């Protein structure tokens, strides 16, 4: 029965029809959300200002405004925007293209481990409709690029054997791997897994090629560490920001981190216990298959990649949480589906239970979920663009513009986009004060006409609510609130 289902022309036709439908759904959802062209949010504006203000060579140094992104990602974006302009569309085109390309790449990726066509389709469906993968297809951040690069490297390493390669080909593979690291930080985990596998598998037989292969990778990382990592070690900003993504010896903390990640990887499905059980079972089955020499390289690369990810998190080198773990979603999908894929096709009752378990685990990926992506407000955060358009259209270059420190990069990017340039600009460090102190600062302003441009706010020190309270009984000539962003013109 199983051989019939895997080899008949009819089943192949059904398989490729469903696969084409899944790929089409994934492309349509990404394209639809990309075309919404929502305003950049704070982090995107901060990264965009690095594109505008820094020369290409500076991308190998610490970035400004608390940002971190692979240098080659920044260089490619700089190149695109030099032709297409510094617009939302041109900034996001690279992540979008990589996200589209990732859909067929994941199909190739899933086939390397999964053997049953039904579960290959299931894996590709989970990938095609994944909420956060779709979200980052339309955001100016590097995470969609990292996801694609990690899958490409995995497939490339599966087909590579340093023992059999000529030295020139080993060098070429090393250069590609170094370039991948410059384009995607997590590429080093896949590369480390491949390097370790080659040592375990061949030991001294491939020693020369191992040296040749790793030379460009080591040279790149030495340069990047010296130029980018060490100069900002003292700041600790990113370390503190991603503190929850670092693993320690406390098993409860590790479980909490896994729960956060499971919810993120499979949002909006909430069946953490089931997903965690499948994940653990997938790791165990992968280990057994390695021992039994079944797809040894495929499973070893996945488990070693996970090992290096956990090690980097434990050593506080790279966090394993939230959006910085987006690249791991293809791997987690495969690990979760490995237990299902091992069920023989002729075990109908067991297979039926497995299908029911799968459907109940991922039941939130339904028609309502799919339809939600056609809502133009699906990814709405706040709207610094509309605020700036109104400000730029009505500003007389005589009034003062005041912004809260949380809106610094939002103002910086959109003021350039709308050609608003004035020396009557003030930035107030509201994030350091309580509401009472914020009101004191506002009440101390001298008489005059002020525009308040507050598109963004910090949750620990909300300046916008304080501004709304302060403006009572004031002479208001313009006021606009949209998606939590606030624009106010007041005379005092």
RODREN-551419 format. One record per atom (N, C-alpha, C): residue in three letters; x, y, z. Coordinates in pm, whole numbers, plus 50000, padded with zeros to 5 digits. Last residue first. Example, Ala and Ser with C-alpha at 12.3 -4.5 7.8 and 13.67 -1.06 7.14 Angstrom:
BEGIN
SER512854977550708
SER513674989450714
SER512905000350787
ALA513194943150780
ALA512304955050780
ALA513204967050780
! end
This chain:
BEGIN
UNK501135781152357
UNK501175783452501
UNK501795797052529
UNK499525761752119
UNK500095774952149
UNK500025777152299
UNK500135731051950
UNK499565738352062
UNK500275751752078
UNK499585702151776
UNK500065715751762
UNK499355724251866
UNK500455667951776
UNK499725678951841
UNK500405692251809
UNK500125633551723
UNK500645646351670
UNK499795657651726
UNK500815600251803
UNK500155612651842
UNK500895624851787
UNK499875565851773
UNK500815576851747
UNK500085590151762
UNK497925546851792
UNK498785548951907
UNK499845559451888
UNK496645549251542
UNK497355536951579
UNK498335539051694
UNK496605583451563
UNK496375572351473
UNK497275560551514
UNK495585615951618
UNK495975603551683
UNK495615591951592
UNK496145649551592
UNK495935637351515
UNK496455625551595
UNK495485683651586
UNK495605671751669
UNK495275659451584
UNK495965718451594
UNK496045706051517
UNK496195694351614
UNK495475737551788
UNK495105740751649
UNK495175728551557
UNK494605743952117
UNK494995733352023
UNK494535737251882
UNK495435759152390
UNK494925763352260
UNK495445753652153
UNK494495739652679
UNK495475746452595
UNK494825750052461
UNK492895723752835
UNK492785738452851
UNK493865746152775
UNK495155696752812
UNK493835701652854
UNK493905716652881
UNK497695687652769
UNK497145696552667
UNK495745701852703
UNK498355669252970
UNK498895682952978
UNK498165692352884
UNK497215645552882
UNK496735651553007
UNK497155666253014
UNK498745641052655
UNK497295642752642
UNK496715649352767
UNK501265637552769
UNK501035648852679
UNK499535651552662
UNK500845613852909
UNK501155626052984
UNK500905638452899
UNK500445595852696
UNK499365598652792
UNK499595611352874
UNK503125598752578
UNK501905602752507
UNK500735604952601
UNK505055588052746
UNK504985602652732
UNK503685607152666
UNK505465562352962
UNK504605566952852
UNK504465582052847
UNK507755543753040
UNK507615558153066
UNK506785564352955
UNK507625517652966
UNK507975520453105
UNK507875535353140
UNK507045518052694
UNK506015513052786
UNK506335516652930
UNK507745546452496
UNK508265535452575
UNK507225531152677
UNK506405553652171
UNK506455556052315
UNK507095543952383
UNK506015572051864
UNK506425560251939
UNK506535563752086
UNK505255596351760
UNK504705584051700
UNK504985571551781
UNK504985625951839
UNK505205614451927
UNK504635601651862
UNK505595657551802
UNK505595645951713
UNK505995633851796
UNK504165687551861
UNK504645675651931
UNK504485663651838
UNK504865720451786
UNK504385707851729
UNK504985696551811
UNK504105751351938
UNK504845738751939
UNK504095727851863
UNK504625785351986
UNK503825775351915
UNK504675762751899
UNK505025800652314
UNK505325798652173
UNK504375788452112
UNK506625804452631
UNK505505807252540
UNK505945805552395
UNK508625776652752
UNK508315790852733
UNK507175792752634
UNK507835748752960
UNK508125753652826
UNK507785768452815
UNK507085737853197
UNK508185747353201
UNK508535753153064
UNK505205718853147
UNK504735731453204
UNK505825742053208
UNK506875697953063
UNK505965704252967
UNK505485717853017
UNK508135691653306
UNK508925696053190
UNK508045703453090
UNK505935683653457
UNK506725695153501
UNK507555700753385
UNK505165660853315
UNK504265672353320
UNK504995685053364
UNK507365644753374
UNK507105648353235
UNK506205660653230
UNK507045641153648
UNK508185649053601
UNK508025653253455
UNK504725625153641
UNK504745637753716
UNK505865646853668
UNK505535602753499
UNK504525611653441
UNK504535625253511
UNK509165600753531
UNK507805596353560
UNK506825606153496
UNK511925598153295
UNK511105604953395
UNK509755598153414
UNK513365588853084
UNK514045588653214
UNK513165594053327
UNK511925592952858
UNK511995579252908
UNK512655578353045
UNK512185619252771
UNK511055615852857
UNK511195602052920
UNK514225638352675
UNK514495624852724
UNK513405620652823
UNK513345655852390
UNK513235655252535
UNK513355640752580
UNK514575675752138
UNK514385661852179
UNK514405661252331
UNK513545700351904
UNK513975696852039
UNK513645682352071
UNK514155722051638
UNK513825708551680
UNK514375705951819
UNK514595742351442
UNK513745744451559
UNK513225731051610
UNK515835738451208
UNK516715739351324
UNK515915741651453
UNK514545714750971
UNK514415726851051
UNK515405726551167
UNK513205698550708
UNK514505701850767
UNK514385715050840
UNK511585674350545
UNK511365684150651
UNK512685686550722
UNK511325655050339
UNK512125667250321
UNK511775678150421
UNK510195630750379
UNK509285641650341
UNK509975655350338
UNK512415615550447
UNK511565610950338
UNK510655622050287
UNK513375629850665
UNK514185629250542
UNK513315625050424
UNK511355624850843
UNK511625638750809
UNK512485639550683
UNK511535597050866
UNK510415602750791
UNK510585617650762
UNK514015593451013
UNK513775587350883
UNK512705594850805
UNK513725609951245
UNK514895610951159
UNK514645605251020
UNK511345601351364
UNK511425614851309
UNK512575615851210
UNK512265575951431
UNK511055577351349
UNK511045591251283
UNK514385581451598
UNK514685575951466
UNK513465576451374
UNK512925593551819
UNK514065599951754
UNK514295594651613
UNK510945585651988
UNK510575588251848
UNK511715594051766
UNK511875584352242
UNK511455571752180
UNK511145573352032
UNK512195610752317
UNK513385603252275
UNK513035589852210
UNK509655631252165
UNK510165623352276
UNK511315614652226
UNK510035663052006
UNK509805648651999
UNK510285642152127
UNK508885693951890
UNK509405686352003
UNK509055671651984
UNK509405721651696
UNK509015707551691
UNK509685700451808
UNK508175755051689
UNK509115745251741
UNK508535731151723
UNK507465775151397
UNK507105768451522
UNK508205758751562
UNK508455781651154
UNK508595791451261
UNK508325785051398
UNK507855764150956
UNK509275766450982
UNK509515777751082
UNK505255755850931
UNK505575769150879
UNK507045773050900
UNK503705725250836
UNK504715731950916
UNK505155745050851
UNK501985710550684
UNK501445722150755
UNK502485729950834
UNK503355689250567
UNK502435697150484
UNK502065710350550
UNK504735678050783
UNK505495684250673
UNK504605693150587
UNK502555668150937
UNK503465678250991
UNK504195685550880
UNK501435649250764
UNK500645660550811
UNK501525671750863
UNK503655632150739
UNK503065638350619
UNK502235650450657
UNK504005623851002
UNK505015632450940
UNK504475639150816
UNK501675608451040
UNK501945619951126
UNK502935629451059
UNK502065588550849
UNK500935597850834
UNK501145610350919
UNK504415576550965
UNK504405582050829
UNK503285592350810
UNK503915565451207
UNK504755577351206
UNK504755584051070
UNK501725547251330
UNK501815553651198
UNK502595566551205
UNK502075513751459
UNK501745527951473
UNK502095534751343
UNK501165487451356
UNK501735490251488
UNK501435504751526
UNK499555463451161
UNK499605477451200
UNK500185478751341
UNK499215439551033
UNK500515442051095
UNK500665456451143
UNK496505441250949
UNK496995429551021
UNK498315432251094
UNK495095459650807
UNK495545463850940
UNK496255452651015
UNK494125448550576
UNK495255457950565
UNK495805462550699
UNK493485414750564
UNK493105426950636
UNK494285436650633
UNK494435391950470
UNK493895401050369
UNK493335413750433
UNK495065376750684
UNK496175382950614
UNK495715392450503
UNK492685365150762
UNK493165376650839
UNK494305383850768
UNK492335342350612
UNK491625354450571
UNK492145366950642
UNK493825324150766
UNK494275327850632
UNK493635340950588
UNK492165322650995
UNK493565326751007
UNK494105331650872
UNK489875312250884
UNK489825325450947
UNK491235331250960
UNK490725286950801
UNK490355296850699
UNK490275310950757
UNK493515278951027
UNK492265276150957
UNK491935287450859
UNK495515271951232
UNK495815275351092
UNK494595271751005
UNK494625261251465
UNK494465275851448
UNK494835280451307
UNK495315234751477
UNK493955238051431
UNK493745253051410
UNK497555219551534
UNK497705231451451
UNK496365236251396
UNK496595198751692
UNK497735206751739
UNK497825219951665
UNK494615187051541
UNK494235193651667
UNK495345202551719
UNK496165177051328
UNK495115186951302
UNK494705194251430
UNK497825158551466
UNK498395169651390
UNK497355180751370
UNK495905140851567
UNK496785148251658
UNK497375160451589
UNK494875131051326
UNK493985138251418
UNK494805146551517
UNK497175118351231
UNK496585129351154
UNK495665137751242
UNK497495098551428
UNK498535108551406
UNK497985120751331
UNK495185083551393
UNK495395090551521
UNK496415101651504
UNK495755073651134
UNK494575082051157
UNK494695090051286
UNK497995057951191
UNK498135069451102
UNK496955079151120
UNK496815038351350
UNK497875046851406
UNK498045059451323
UNK495095027651157
UNK494565033151283
UNK495575042751344
UNK496845019150949
UNK495805029050926
UNK495295035551053
UNK499705012150865
UNK499115012150999
UNK498025022651003
UNK500825016950621
UNK499815006250628
UNK499215004650766
UNK502755035950662
UNK501545040050592
UNK500445029550599
UNK504315038250981
UNK504135031250853
UNK502785034550790
UNK505615067451115
UNK504475058251122
UNK504295051450986
UNK507525086651081
UNK508005073051106
UNK506865062851111
UNK506255110951065
UNK506785105350942
UNK507245090950959
UNK505725117651327
UNK504615114251239
UNK505105106651116
UNK508345123751419
UNK507585112551477
UNK506415108251390
UNK508985146351244
UNK509705133651234
UNK508925122151299
UNK507745170251302
UNK507045160951214
UNK507765147551197
UNK509515184051464
UNK508175181351515
UNK507465170751431
UNK511705186751291
UNK511835178851413
UNK510475174951469
UNK510595203851093
UNK511045190351058
UNK511125181551183
UNK510105226851248
UNK508995220351175
UNK509385205951142
UNK512665233251331
UNK511695228951431
UNK510505222251365
UNK513825240851087
UNK514365229451161
UNK513345224151262
UNK512345263951012
UNK512385252050925
UNK512855239450998
UNK512935280551248
UNK511595275251222
UNK511605263551124
UNK515365292351278
UNK515255278651327
UNK513895272451296
UNK515215318651201
UNK515945309651112
UNK515765294951152
UNK514115331151424
UNK513255328351308
UNK513895318151214
UNK515345339651648
UNK515335325151626
UNK514495321351505
UNK514915366051670
UNK516285362151635
UNK516415347051620
UNK512245367351754
UNK512545369351612
UNK513975365651574
UNK512475344052024
UNK511685353851949
UNK512185355051806
UNK515735331852098
UNK514395335752139
UNK513765344952034
UNK518595328952181
UNK517765318952115
UNK516305321452154
UNK521445350852133
UNK520195346652199
UNK519395336952114
UNK524845344652149
UNK523735347452058
UNK522455342352121
UNK526515343152371
UNK527055348152245
UNK525955352052147
UNK526145331052617
UNK525715345052598
UNK526335351252474
UNK526505304352635
UNK527705312752651
UNK527405327652633
UNK523935295752575
UNK524465293352710
UNK525675302252737
UNK523795302452303
UNK522885308852398
UNK523415307552541
UNK525725285352202
UNK525895299952186
UNK524995307552282
UNK524495260752268
UNK525805264452324
UNK526025279552315
UNK522215261452108
UNK522065261152254
UNK523375265352321
UNK523465261151856
UNK522545271951892
UNK522415272952043
UNK524855237151866
UNK525625249651861
UNK524745261751893
UNK522645219151873
UNK523645219251980
UNK524405232551982
UNK521395224151629
UNK520685227151754
UNK521665227951871
UNK523445214051465
UNK523035228151455
UNK522315232451581
UNK523385187351542
UNK524575195351574
UNK524275210251562
UNK520865180251439
UNK521105179551584
UNK522345187651624
UNK521265184751160
UNK520185191451233
UNK520465191751383
UNK523445168251102
UNK523555182651080
UNK522465190251156
UNK522325143051164
UNK523465148251241
UNK523595163351224
UNK520345139150971
UNK519965140651112
UNK521085146851195
UNK521975138350737
UNK520825147250748
UNK520475149950893
UNK523855118050788
UNK524305131850772
UNK523155141550791
UNK522195094750811
UNK523105099150918
UNK523465113850907
UNK520015079450716
UNK520155093750686
UNK521055100450791
UNK520805056150946
UNK519715059950857
UNK519755075050838
UNK522445043451136
UNK522995047751007
UNK521905049950901
UNK521555040151387
UNK521255029251293
UNK521705032451150
UNK522275064451496
UNK522915052251547
UNK522735040551450
UNK520505080551357
UNK521945082551340
UNK522695069951384
UNK518105071051461
UNK518395069151319
UNK519885071151288
UNK518325079951725
UNK518255065551697
UNK518615062751551
UNK518265107951683
UNK519435101551743
UNK519475086551717
UNK515695110551577
UNK516855114451496
UNK518125107951549
UNK514205102651799
UNK514165094351678
UNK515345097651587
UNK514835124251971
UNK515165110452009
UNK515215101451886
UNK513795146051828
UNK515215145651861
UNK515645131351893
UNK511075138751821
UNK511825140451697
UNK513325139851720
UNK510405139852090
UNK510365126952021
UNK511165127551891
UNK510625167552126
UNK511515158552200
UNK511575144952133
UNK508535175551951
UNK509905180651935
UNK510905171452002
UNK506285163852063
UNK506715159951928
UNK508165163951903
UNK506285178052307
UNK506405163352306
UNK506875158452170
UNK505885204352221
UNK507105200852293
UNK507355185852294
UNK503325201652113
UNK504445205352025
UNK505775201652090
UNK501905194952348
UNK501965185752236
UNK503145188652145
UNK502345218252504
UNK502735205052554
UNK502865195052440
UNK501295239552350
UNK502735238852379
UNK503155224852420
UNK499115249052169
UNK499295235452221
UNK500775232652250
UNK498385272452047
UNK498755273252188
UNK499075259552248
UNK498895289951743
UNK498585277251810
UNK499165277051951
UNK499345312351582
UNK498705314351714
UNK498345301251785
UNK502785304351631
UNK501715313851657
UNK500645312851547
UNK505015288251632
UNK503775282951578
UNK502565291651613
UNK507125303051737
UNK507345295451613
UNK506035291051548
UNK506005313451974
UNK506445322351867
UNK506535314951735
UNK505505291052125
UNK504395300152096
UNK504755309351981
UNK508115281152136
UNK507065273252072
UNK505885282052035
UNK509385302052282
UNK509745299352143
UNK508675291252070
UNK508175300052531
UNK508115312752458
UNK508385310352310
UNK508935273752591
UNK507515277252577
UNK507345290152499
UNK511725276452609
UNK511155268052504
UNK509675271252483
UNK511865292852835
UNK512355297852707
UNK511785289752591
UNK510855275253025
UNK510135287852998
UNK510555293752864
UNK512885256153018
UNK511545252352975
UNK510715264752944
UNK514975271553124
UNK515095266052988
UNK513725262152934
UNK514035276353378
UNK514235287653287
UNK514325282953142
UNK514135250253471
UNK512845256953462
UNK512925268953369
UNK516835244653478
UNK516005237353381
UNK514645243853364
UNK519485265253503
UNK518155263353561
UNK517235257053456
UNK521785271653375
UNK521695258153430
UNK520315255153489
UNK520615291353093
UNK521485288953207
UNK521245274753258
UNK520415308852779
UNK520135296952860
UNK521105296352978
UNK518995338852671
UNK520215331752707
UNK519925320752808
UNK516775354052627
UNK517125344352524
UNK518395336652552
UNK516535373452814
UNK515685361552830
UNK516035350652730
UNK518205393952714
UNK518625385952830
UNK517815373052846
UNK518235412152508
UNK517885398252477
UNK518205388852592
UNK519045435552634
UNK517755435252565
UNK517285420952542
UNK521595429752724
UNK520525432152821
UNK519155430752756
UNK522925426952479
UNK522945416052577
UNK521805417552677
UNK522565452052367
UNK521875440652306
UNK521855428652400
UNK524165467352552
UNK522755470352526
UNK522005458252473
UNK526825466052621
UNK525925455952675
UNK524465457952645
UNK529185481952604
UNK527845487952607
UNK526825478352666
UNK531495466952578
UNK531235474052704
UNK529835479152717
UNK531445457652316
UNK531305448152426
UNK530935455152556
UNK531865471952089
UNK530625474552161
UNK530395464852277
UNK534355464351984
UNK534105478552016
UNK532815481152093
UNK533975435651942
UNK534755440852055
UNK534485455552085
UNK532315434951701
UNK531905429251829
UNK532635435751946
UNK533635449151486
UNK532245451451523
UNK531905446851664
UNK536355443751444
UNK535795456451398
UNK534425459651456
UNK536835418451560
UNK537705429751591
UNK537045443151558
UNK534765402951445
UNK534875404251591
UNK535705416451629
UNK535375405351173
UNK534095410351224
UNK534135412351375
UNK537935393351156
UNK537735407351118
UNK536465413151177
UNK537255367651242
UNK538265375351315
UNK538095390251285
UNK535415360451044
UNK534945362351181
UNK535975369651268
UNK537085359350811
UNK535925368350819
UNK535545371050963
UNK538955339850885
UNK539405353450854
UNK538235363250864
UNK537265317550910
UNK537975322651027
UNK538435337051004
UNK536465315150643
UNK535455317050749
UNK536115323050872
UNK538825310350502
UNK538075322750477
UNK537025325550584
UNK539535284750642
UNK540385296750639
UNK539605309550610
UNK537975261950616
UNK537715271050730
UNK538495284050723
UNK538965249350382
UNK537565253250393
UNK537355263950502
UNK541635243850450
UNK541335252550336
UNK539915258150346
UNK541205226250664
UNK541965238650684
UNK541645248650573
UNK539825205950530
UNK539185212950643
UNK539875226350669
UNK541745196850351
UNK540585204150299
UNK539815211450410
UNK543465184350537
UNK543935195150450
UNK542775203550400
UNK541775164550654
UNK542385175150735
UNK542815187150649
UNK540425142250575
UNK540055154850511
UNK540685166950581
UNK541495121650724
UNK541425120150579
UNK541105133250507
UNK541345124250998
UNK542555129050932
UNK542455129150779
UNK537885124151003
UNK539065126551087
UNK540255131651002
UNK535465118450891
UNK536675115550814
UNK537965116950894
UNK533385122651083
UNK533245112750976
UNK534585108650916
UNK534205143051254
UNK533765130251309
UNK533805119251202
UNK534755163151067
UNK535815158451156
UNK535465144551210
UNK532245166550949
UNK533375162450866
UNK534525157050951
UNK530755175451170
UNK530425162751105
UNK531605157651023
UNK531955200151217
UNK532055189651318
UNK531755175951257
UNK531205213550982
UNK532635211951015
UNK532815200451114
UNK528415213551011
UNK529045206850896
UNK530515203950926
UNK528125229051243
UNK527605215451239
UNK528275207451127
UNK529225253251161
UNK529855245851270
UNK529405231351274
UNK527315260150968
UNK528705257650927
UNK529445249751034
UNK525135264251132
UNK525065253851030
UNK526475250050986
UNK526145285751283
UNK525695273451350
UNK525645261751252
UNK526675305851101
UNK527815299751169
UNK527415286851240
UNK524265316151027
UNK524925306950934
UNK526075299651000
UNK523265335651196
UNK523145321551238
UNK523775311551142
UNK523855360451045
UNK524615356551164
UNK524505341551196
UNK524105364450710
UNK523205358750810
UNK524025353950930
UNK526055375950562
UNK524685378850523
UNK523685374150629
UNK528395366550657
UNK528285381150643
UNK526865385450606
UNK527895339550632
UNK527995345250767
UNK527865360450764
UNK528055337650354
UNK526785334750420
UNK526775340350561
UNK530755342550318
UNK529795352250267
UNK528425350250331
UNK531705318750430
UNK532065331650492
UNK531095342550447
UNK530635300350248
UNK530235299850389
UNK530555312850462
UNK532005307650016
UNK530535308450019
UNK530045308650164
UNK534585301350103
UNK534265315250069
UNK532755317350071
UNK534315273450131
UNK534645281750247
UNK534305296350224
UNK533865266049869
UNK532835263349969
UNK533065271750094
UNK536345273549762
UNK535125280049714
UNK533985278149814
UNK538005255549897
UNK538165269749919
UNK536905277349877
UNK537055231949784
UNK536965233849929
UNK537085248549965
UNK537785236149522
UNK536365235449554
UNK536145237049704
UNK540565235149549
UNK539945247449499
UNK538455247649531
UNK540975208349639
UNK541275219849727
UNK540595232849682
UNK538155187249557
UNK539455192749523
UNK539715205049611
UNK536395165249779
UNK536515177749704
UNK537965180849671
UNK536235143249941
UNK536225140849797
UNK536465153449714
UNK536225153650197
UNK537195143150165
UNK537335141250014
UNK534055170450206
UNK535395176350196
UNK536455166050161
UNK531205169050043
UNK532055159850117
UNK533495164650100
UNK527915181450005
UNK529355183950004
UNK530085173750092
UNK525245180050030
UNK525785175349903
UNK527305176649896
UNK524825191650276
UNK524415177650257
UNK525055171850132
UNK525555217950226
UNK526455209350305
UNK526095194650292
UNK523295226850084
UNK524625226850020
UNK525585217450094
UNK521285224750277
UNK521185216750154
UNK522555215750086
UNK522335243550463
UNK522065229650503
UNK522025220550379
UNK522385267050308
UNK523625261050357
UNK523435246450395
UNK519615270950271
UNK520495269050155
UNK521805262350198
UNK518785275250537
UNK518295263750462
UNK519195260650343
UNK520185299050593
UNK520435287050675
UNK519935274450604
UNK519095317050406
UNK520505313450399
UNK520785300550476
UNK516425319850496
UNK516725314150365
UNK518155309050358
UNK516815331650750
UNK516065319150735
UNK516395312250603
UNK518145355250685
UNK518815344950765
UNK518135331450751
UNK516105368750550
UNK517335365350478
UNK518065354150552
UNK514335373050756
UNK513915364850642
UNK515115360250560
UNK515885390250924
UNK515505376750968
UNK515035367750854
UNK516705416450896
UNK517475406050827
UNK516935391950847
UNK514115440150819
UNK515055434050912
UNK515655421950841
UNK511655454550722
UNK513055457550692
UNK513935453150809
UNK509055431450650
UNK509695440550745
UNK511165442350708
UNK507775411950513
UNK507455425650479
UNK508015435550581
UNK508535387950611
UNK508695389650467
UNK508425404050425
UNK507805387650873
UNK509155392850842
UNK509465392950693
UNK505195376250847
UNK505395389850897
UNK506755395450855
UNK505735350450758
UNK505035359850669
UNK505255374150716
UNK506965340950987
UNK507705340750861
UNK507065350450762
UNK504875343951169
UNK506055352551182
UNK506945352151060
UNK502915324951070
UNK502625339151092
UNK503885347751091
UNK503095301450814
UNK503625305650944
UNK503525320850961
UNK502305290550577
UNK501335299250646
UNK501835304250780
UNK504495275450488
UNK503875285350398
UNK502995295150473
UNK505055257550699
UNK506015267850662
UNK505345279050583
UNK502815241250702
UNK503195248450824
UNK504155259850793
UNK503005231350438
UNK501875239650477
UNK502215247850601
UNK505315216250457
UNK505315227850370
UNK504135237050397
UNK504415196150633
UNK505525204950671
UNK505525217650587
UNK502425184350474
UNK502075190450603
UNK503155200250648
UNK503975174350264
UNK502965184650237
UNK502585191950366
UNK505395155650414
UNK506125166250343
UNK505175177650310
UNK503325139150490
UNK503955147550593
UNK504875158050533
UNK502705127650241
UNK501675134650318
UNK502305144050419
UNK505065114950161
UNK504615126750089
UNK503555134650166
UNK507575105050378
UNK506175103250342
UNK505635116050279
UNK510105114350448
UNK509985105450332
UNK508545103750286
UNK512195140950565
UNK510885134350562
UNK510745125950435
UNK514805150050482
UNK514595142150603
UNK513285134250597
UNK514755162950240
UNK516005156650280
UNK515825147350400
UNK512345175650205
UNK512525162650141
UNK513805155550185
UNK512715200350327
UNK511865190450393
UNK512065176550335
UNK514345213550135
UNK514835211250271
UNK514045199950337
UNK512625216149919
UNK513845208249905
UNK514395204250042
UNK510785232950051
UNK510345220049996
UNK511545210849977
UNK512355254850104
UNK511925246550217
UNK511405233050167
UNK512575265149848
UNK513775259849913
UNK513385250850030
UNK510015274749794
UNK510485262549725
UNK511745256649787
UNK510225295550005
UNK509125285849998
UNK509545273449919
UNK512325313249973
UNK512415303250080
UNK511335292450069
UNK511555331749786
UNK512465321049743
UNK512515309749846
UNK510065348249958
UNK509415341349847
UNK510265329449802
UNK512085357650128
UNK510965350150184
UNK510225342350076
UNK513705371649950
UNK514245359850019
UNK513125351250077
UNK511935392349881
UNK512405382949778
UNK512925370149842
UNK511685404950135
UNK510525399550065
UNK510955389149962
UNK514285413750203
UNK513605403550285
UNK512435397050213
UNK514505431849972
UNK515415420649992
UNK514805410050085
UNK512495451450004
UNK512455442449889
UNK513355430349908
UNK512505470750199
UNK511945457650233
UNK512035447550119
UNK513505493750086
UNK514155488450205
UNK513735474050233
UNK511695498449883
UNK513055494649846
UNK513825489049966
UNK509345505050035
UNK509365494049938
UNK510785489249911
UNK510025527850179
UNK509675515550249
UNK509825503450156
UNK512925543550025
UNK511495542150050
UNK511225529050121
UNK515285557249913
UNK515125552650051
UNK513645552350086
UNK515835544549575
UNK515495554649673
UNK515245548549811
UNK516755526549388
UNK515295527849404
UNK514885538449504
UNK519555528349393
UNK518845528749266
UNK517365532149284
UNK520195527549656
UNK520905537349575
UNK520265538749437
UNK518775506049751
UNK518225519449775
UNK518955530149696
UNK520505485149672
UNK519135485949621
UNK518585500049634
UNK522805491149824
UNK522865490749677
UNK521485492349616
UNK521825488350083
UNK522385501150040
UNK522425502049888
UNK521245461150078
UNK520155470750091
UNK520605484650047
UNK523845451150062
UNK522885448249955
UNK521715458049958
UNK524885460750305
UNK525465464950177
UNK524505462550061
UNK523315447450495
UNK523275462050487
UNK523815466950353
UNK524095421250441
UNK522675424950432
UNK522535440050417
UNK526765423150506
UNK526405420950366
UNK524915423950342
UNK526665426750790
UNK527175437250701
UNK526775435550555
UNK523725419750983
UNK524895414750908
UNK525345424950804
UNK522985442251250
UNK522555435351128
UNK523805430851053
UNK521755460151519
UNK522755450251477
UNK522205442851356
UNK521285491851685
UNK520935481651586
UNK522115472151560
UNK521455515251837
UNK521205502551903
UNK520845491251810
UNK522145536751672
UNK520775535851723
UNK520445521851779
UNK524575523151438
UNK524015533551526
UNK522625529751572
UNK526735494151441
UNK525725502851382
UNK525215512751485
UNK530215488251455
UNK528925488351525
UNK527965498351462
UNK531395480051119
UNK531575485851252
UNK530235485251324
UNK530765473750870
UNK531625464150940
UNK532055469551076
UNK529495495250775
UNK528635483850812
UNK529435472550875
UNK531285513750687
UNK530895514550828
UNK529985502950871
UNK531445510950414
UNK532515505050494
UNK532155504850643
UNK529235525950321
UNK529215511350314
UNK530255504950405
UNK528395552750547
UNK529015547550426
UNK529095532350434
UNK525275561450701
UNK526595555150706
UNK527085551250567
UNK522705572450664
UNK523765580750723
UNK525165574750714
UNK520955553450544
UNK521045567250495
UNK522335573950538
UNK521295530250692
UNK521455529750546
UNK521685543750492
UNK520655539950942
UNK522015534850919
UNK522305533650770
UNK517995545250903
UNK518905556650920
UNK520355552350906
UNK517005519250899
UNK516975527150776
UNK517905539150785
UNK517185511951164
UNK518055505251068
UNK518125513150938
UNK515215529251266
UNK516585529751318
UNK517555523451221
UNK512945520651127
UNK513445534451107
UNK514895535651153
UNK512755495151237
UNK512995496651094
UNK513525510651064
UNK512175501551503
UNK513415494551470
UNK513755495651322
UNK509615515751470
UNK510805521751529
UNK512095514851489
UNK508185508151145
UNK508115510351288
UNK509505513751340
UNK507075522050838
UNK508155516050916
UNK507885518251063
UNK503635516750738
UNK504755525350778
UNK505845517450850
UNK502865490850493
UNK502635497750619
UNK503825506850652
UNK502245478250244
UNK503195489450255
UNK502935497650381
UNK500725458650135
UNK500065467750230
UNK500915480250249
UNK502385442449993
UNK501745453349920
UNK500945462650011
UNK503005422950181
UNK504045432150136
UNK503425444450070
UNK500635408850199
UNK501065416750314
UNK502165426650278
UNK500595397449940
UNK499495405649987
UNK499935414550104
UNK502955382249933
UNK502775393349840
UNK501695402949890
UNK502395363350131
UNK503545372250144
UNK503395384450054
UNK500105351150026
UNK500055357450158
UNK501225367050178
UNK501095341349779
UNK500005351249782
UNK499965358449916
UNK503015322449865
UNK503415334149785
UNK502365345049792
UNK501385303850002
UNK502495310650070
UNK502925323249997
UNK499675295549794
UNK499125302249913
UNK500215310149985
UNK501585283149628
UNK500845294849580
UNK500245302649697
UNK502375261749788
UNK503365271949749
UNK502665284649704
UNK499905248049797
UNK500525253049920
UNK501535264049889
UNK499555241749525
UNK498575250049595
UNK499145256049721
UNK501755225449479
UNK501645238049405
UNK500665247449473
UNK501005204249650
UNK502225211849676
UNK502185225349606
UNK498705194849525
UNK498595200649659
UNK499835209049691
UNK499955186249287
UNK498855195849283
UNK498705202849417
UNK501775167549374
UNK502285180049316
UNK501195190649302
UNK499915147749472
UNK500975153649556
UNK501435167049501
UNK498425141049246
UNK497755146949363
UNK498775154349450
UNK500535130149094
UNK499755141449042
UNK499055148749157
UNK501295108849253
UNK502265119549227
UNK501545132049176
UNK498965093949238
UNK499345099649367
UNK500375110849348
UNK499085086948964
UNK497935094249019
UNK498305101249150
UNK501395072348934
UNK501295085348868
UNK500175093748928
UNK502655056749233
UNK501735057549120
UNK501675071649065
UNK504345058349460
UNK504915056949326
UNK503935058049210
UNK503235059549710
UNK504405068049685
UNK504825068049538
UNK501155041749715
UNK500855055949740
UNK502015064949706
UNK502535017649674
UNK501555022449575
UNK501335037449591
UNK503985015949906
UNK504715017549780
UNK503785022649671
UNK501875012350087
UNK502735024250097
UNK503465026849966
UNK500834987950000
UNK500005000050000
UNK500865012650000
! end
